[in-house]
Amino acid sequence: MIARFDAAVDVTPVLADLLRSTALMSVTRTDQEISILCEVGAAPKDVEIDGPWRALYAGGPIPFGLTGVVAGLVDPLAAIACPVFVASTFDGDVLLIPSDRHADAVAALLRAGHAIDRQ
């Protein structure tokens, strides 16, 4: 799930709960908003939510100077008009695919030559 909070909201209690309850979490803050990516069962209540999404992890480490990694993953999905939400970590990239498009996305990535360990 992807949860959206107003930038002025104190999300500290939400983050504390998520750190105890979920294996996947990413937080991005801008002047306009705070977005929190987390597992469905751990999603905060009473906020704007989008999902459910399925995650695919492009693990690394991927050198920071290496270019085109995300484009190489997203381009096959764009070709089948599959939405994608990308969150990057120090070592890799997480591609979130709408749950109902997961099988199509996996097939497109396989056709593009990517290896997928777990589906």
Buried (B, 14 or more C-beta within 10 A) or exposed (E): BBBBBEEEEEBEEBBEEBEEEBEBBBBEEEEEBBBBBBBEEBBBEEBEBBBBBBBBBBEEEBEEEEEEBBEBBBEBBEEEEBEBBEBEBEEBBBBBBBEEBBEBBBEBBEEEEBEEEEE
